Amino acid sequence: MNKIIGCLLVSFFCFAETGSCQMNSLKSPDGRIEIKFQTANNLNEPITYQLFWTNKPIINSGKIRLDIEDQKLVVKKVEQSKKRGHWKTVYGERKFIPENFNQLKLSFQPVEATGLRLTILLRVYNEGFAYQYMLHGVREIVLKNEASQFGLPENATAWVSSTAQGILKEKKLSEIGDVVERPLTIQLNESLYLALGEAGLVDFARMKFTFKKGSGMITKFDGETKGSKELKSPWRYVLLANSPADLLQKDYILLNLNAPNQIKNTKWIKPGKVLREVTLNTSGAFRTIDFAAQHHIGYILFDAGWYGREDHDSSDARRVSLDPLRAKGTLDLKEVVRYGNTKNVGVILYVNRRALERQLDSLLPLYKSWGVKGLKFGFVQVGSQKWTSWLHEAIQKCARYQMVVDVHDEYRPTGFSRTYPNLLTQEGIRGDEESPTTEHS
């Protein structure tokens, strides 16, 4: 590996002044996955590549494409690094997550002094390939779109849905006519599957995929992304496996492509089962807590209706005001929370995004004083950079008040639970409320 990197360093610096570069390669630690790539001298399309697994071509024509005012670039610096090891999870299917990769950091400088600098990270794991890019400038940066290309066979089979909770349909890539969700699972042959996806989405417009004849799968933003002097993209990844089950076994690559845990004391973060409280009154809540305690269920959830109509901006989530369409009687929520804590049953409160967007900063200290253990975010807005940033900032705020989070509706995870493990779960699929068929499930 060191010899390969040494050759890369020589070739990059030899060709930096002309802005062109010969084909070079980077392999996974186990040597099974290889990316062969070539740099270019323009910002719009700085890298083209091919991806191989056990010497077999997977992506014949991959391109990083940025929809931004074009300019001339040259490669000025190449840095190699690697990682071998594992890290310990707070909870999950695995106690330890393997993290092994080889990486190249490519630094591009503009020919014009006022131009943007570009940094691209290329990583090859034993599980797949990923890249990330960063733009640096002296003023606000506006990235209209990313139209990166994953050149895959048009007759490959994919399971697609245009929305997170939509119906999954089996299609050939050439039959995809709309934008489709990520991760996108694709079968190339009987023993070769891959997933295209996005990891580390925190402050950026969401990416989806669309098909373009002659190019394959193309990335597409939900609106433009802006940054003050710097933009750092999420990771785009290709996960490789021999079967669908093998894909699931390797899904920890999303966690690896996120920053390490930022919560020092995690003892309060306790995954567990949740029982919905449907009576919305005090006596019913006591019975629900008793049942949960008897059956070792860690939480009860007060769903929509406890603070009024969830879809009304006038509803105030700082006080109990039962929605008459959902409940009758009275609810002493503070007493219910106190009783639950005596039984080691935590209370999670549902709050619709309308109240969260207006009141989150005042709700968190109030709920903490009541003894509430977590929030279920209702019908969050997703897709744009604005709402992506808001959502992940809200999760961080909840962590400061030691509250776990469940995100309802269209949000799909990209691994942020590694960085903030108080994000316990999310919806993001066609679940039980849609009563999907057995075939779909």
N, C-alpha and C positions, 0 to 999 in steps of 0.2 A: 504493500500500500504506500509506504514512504517513497519508493521509487516512482510510482505513478504520480504522486503529488509533486515530486521533484521535477518530473518532465512537464507537468502542467505549469509550474511556476516559470520554467524556462520559456515555454511556448507562448504564454501570455505576455510576458515582458518583451519578447522578441517582436510581437505583432502589435503591441499597444499603440505605437506611433501611427500606424496605418489604419487602426480601428478594426482590423479583421483578424481572424484567428482560425487556425486549423481545428479539426475535430479532436476533442479531448474526451476523457471518460472519468467517471467516478463510480466506484463499486461499493456495495454493502459490505459490512464487516465479514459476513460469511461468503462473500464472493458470488452469490447467486443472482443478485440484482445489479444491473449496470445501466447507467445513463451515459450516452454519448452526446456531447453538445458542442455547439459552436456559437461564439458571440458575434454580434454585429455592431455597427457604429451608429445606430439610430435608437432613440429613446422609445419609439413606438413598438419596435420589435427587437429587443436586445439579445434574445437567446432563442435558438431553435435546438431541438433535441430529439433523440430516439431513446426508447426505454426497452430493455431486454430483461428477461427472466430465464435463467439457465440457458443463456445464449439464444433464446427464442424471442423474436420481436413482439412486443406488446403494443407499444405506441410507435408507429412508423414516422409520424410527423407531429411533434409537439412544439408549440410556440407560446412564449409569453408575449402578449400583446396588450399595450396600454393605450387607451383613447385619451391622449393628452397632446398638447402642442409639440410637434416633433422638433428634435434638435440632434446635433451630432455629438457622439460620445466616444471616448476611448477608455479601454481597460487600463487602470493605473496600478491596481494592487490586487493580489490574490492571497488569501490567508486560508490555511488548512487547519482543521481541528477534527477531533473525534471524541466519542464518548463510549465508555464501556461500563455497564453496571446496572443498577436497579434503584428504585425508590419505594418507600413504604407509603401505602395508602391510608387514609383515615377510615375508610370503609369500602365495600365493594366486593366484586367477585374474586379479586386477587388481593392477597396481603402485600405482595411485592410486584411491581411492574418492571419488566425488563426494558432497558433503554440503551440501545446500541446503534450508533450511526457514525458515518463519515460525512464530513461537511466541507464545502468550499464557500468562502465569502468573497464575492466578486465586487470590487469597487470601481465604478465607472465615473469618470470626470467629464464635464462638458468641454467642448472645444471653445465655446464662447464663455467669457468670465461670468456673465449674468445667468447662465443656464443652470439647470437642475443637476444635482448629483444623484446617482442611482446606485443602490446597493442590492445585490441579489444573493440570497442564501440558498444553496442547493444541498439537500440532505438525502442520503440513501440509507435507509434502515434495512434490517433483515426482513421487515414486513412490507416495505414499499418505498416510495419516493415522494418527496415533498419539496416545495419551494415557497419562498417569501421574498417580497421586494419592499424596499424603502426608498422614498423620494425625499431629497433635502434641498431647500432653497432659501432665499432671503426674503420671501414674501409668501402670501397665502398660495397654497397649491390646490388646484382643482382637477380631480381625476374624473372625467365624465363616465368612463366605463372601462372594464377589463374584458377583452374579447380573446382570452387565451384559448389555445387550440389543443385538443386531445385527439390526435388522429387515430381513430379506431375503425375497424371494418364496418361498413354500412349494414351488413347482414347480422351483426352481433345482436344478441337478445338482451333487452333491458327490462326492468320492472319500474314503471314510471308513475308519477303522480304530480300534477301541477301545483298542488298545495300540500301542506304538511299533513292535513287530516283527510285528504282526498282518497279516492279509491285507487289502489295500485293496479296497473294494467300491464300485461306482458306485450312488448312491442319490439320490432326491429328498430335499430337506431334510425334508419331511413324513414320510419313511420312517425317519428316524433315531430310534431308540428308546432308545439308550444313550448314555453319554458317549463322545465321540470325540476323537482326538488332534489336536494342533496341530503344525505349521500345517495348516489346513483349506482345501483348494483347492475353489473353487466356480466353476461356469460359469453366467453369467446369460444370455448369448446367444452367437451364433457368434463375436463379436469382443469379448467382454467377460468377463474372468476376474478373480477376486480370491482373495487368501489372507488368512485371519484367523489371527492368531498372537500369540505372546508373546515378548518380547525383554527381555534384561537380568534374567533370573531368577537370583538369587544367594542370597538369604536370605528366602525366601517360599514358601508352599505353591504347588505346580504348579497351573496352570489347564488345564482341558479345556473342551469344549463339549458342550451338549446342546440338543435342539430343544424348543421350547414353542409349541404352536399359538396363533396370534394374535400372537406376539412375535418368532418367528424363532429365531436361535441365541443361546443363553444361556451365559455363563461359569459354571464350577463349580470350586471348590477341591478339592484332595486334603487335606482337614482344615483346621482353623483356623490362623490366623497371629497370632503375638503379637509385641509390641515393647515395650521399656522406654522409655516416653514418646514414641516415634516409630515409625511404620511407613511404609516407602517401597515402593510397589508396583513390580513389573516394568512394562514398557510393554506395552500392548495395541495392536496395529496392524492396519490394513487396507491391503494391498498391491494395487494396481490395474494391470491389464495387458490387452493386446489378444489375447494368446495364452499358452498354457502356457510356451512358450519365452521370451516376454517376462517372465513371472514370474521365471523362473530368472535372466534378465539383471539383474533388479532385487533379487535376494535380499540384496544388501549392506545393505539397510535394517536388517536385524537387527544388523549390526555398528555402524551409525550410532547405534543406540539403546542402545549400551553405552559404558562409560567408556573413555577412551583407554588405550593400552598403559602398563602399570605396570612393565614390565621394562626397565631402562635399557640394559643390555648384552644384545643379542639375537643376537650372533654364534654362540652355541652352539646356537641353535634351527635345526635343519636338517631340513626335510621330506624324505622319501624313501620308497622302496619298502622293504617288510619281507618277509623270508622266514622262515617258521616252521621252527624246528629240531625235528624229530620223534623223533630217536633218544634224546635225553636222556642221551647219554654223550659223553665227551671227544673220542674219535676222530671220531664222527659230527659233532660240533659244528665241529671243525677243517675237515672236508670241506665243511660248509655255509658256513662263512666263506670258504673258497677259492672256492666257486661264486659266492657273493654278490659278492666282490671282482672276479671275472672278468667278471661281468655288470652291474657298476655298481649293485648293490643296497646301499643305505645301512645297513640294519639286519638283524639276525636276532633272532627272538623265541623265548624259551623259554616255552612255554605251560604249562598246568596239569600238575603232577606232579613238578616239580623239587625242591619242598620237602615232599613228602608229599601226602596226600589233601587236595585243596583245600577239600572240604566238611566237613572235621573241624576243630573249634576247637582241637584239640590240636596241629595242624600248626604248625611254627615256621618262618616265612619268613626267619629270620635265618641259617639254615644249609641246606645241601644234604642232602636225605633223600628219595631217589627213591621215588615211588609204584610199588610192584611191579606194579600193574595196568597201568602205562603204560610202564615202562622196565626194562631190564636193564643190568648193567655199572656203571661208575663215572663220575662227572662231577666234574671239577676246574673248577668254575665260574670261580674267580679266574683260572686260567690261560687259560681260553677267552676271558674278557673281555680279558685282556692281549693275546692273540694277535689277536683281532678289531681292537683299537685299532691294532696295527701294520699292519693291512691297510685301515685307514679304514672298518671295518665295526663299527658300534656294536651293543651288546647291550641289548635291551629284555626286562625280566622281567615275566611275568604273576604277579600276586598277587591272590588272591580277596579279596573284601570282608571275609570273616571275619578274615583276618590283618591287612588294612589297618586295620580299625576298632580292633584291639587294639594294633598294633605300628608304625603309620606313623611316629611320631616317632623311633623307634629304627632303623627300616629305612632311612630316607633318608640319614643320615650314613654308615651302614654300606655301602650300595650305592654311594654317592659314593666311598668309599675303595676299593671294588673297581674303579671305572671304568665302572660301568653308566651308560648314556645315557638310559634312560627306563623307565616303568612302564606296563603295561596293567592297568587296574583291572578286576577280574572281578566280574560279577553285583552291581553296586552297587545299593544301595537308593535308590529315587527316590520323588518325589511329595510327601511331607510336608515341612514347613518344616525339621524337624530334619535330615533326610537331604539335602535340597537344600543347606542351609548347610554340612553336613559335607563334601559332595563338592567344592564350590567352594573351601572352605578347604584341602582336601587338594591341589587343583591349585595353589593359591598356595604351599603348603609345598614342593611338588615344584620350583617355579620357584626357590626359594631355594637348592636343591641342584643347579640346572641340569639338571633332568630333564624330558624331554618326556613327554606323557601321551596314552594312548589309552583311552577309556572304553568298556567292553564292556556290552552288553545294552540296557536300556530307556531310557537317557538320550538325549534329543533336544536338539540345540544351540539356544541362544537368543542366540548372539553373544558369549559370554564369551571366545572366542579372540581378540577384539580387545584386551581388557583383559589377558589372560594368554595370549599366543600360544604358550606351551609346550603348551597343549591343542591338539594337532595334529589329532586326529580322534576319532570316536566311532562306535558302531554305530547304534542307534536306528532301524533300518529292517529290513524282512524281507530279509535278505541271503543270502549264498551258503550258510551253514550250514543254512538252511531249504529250499534247493533250490527257489526259487520258479519258477513257470511263466514262459515267455517273455512271455505276455500281461501277467502281473503286473509283470514287470521293466520 
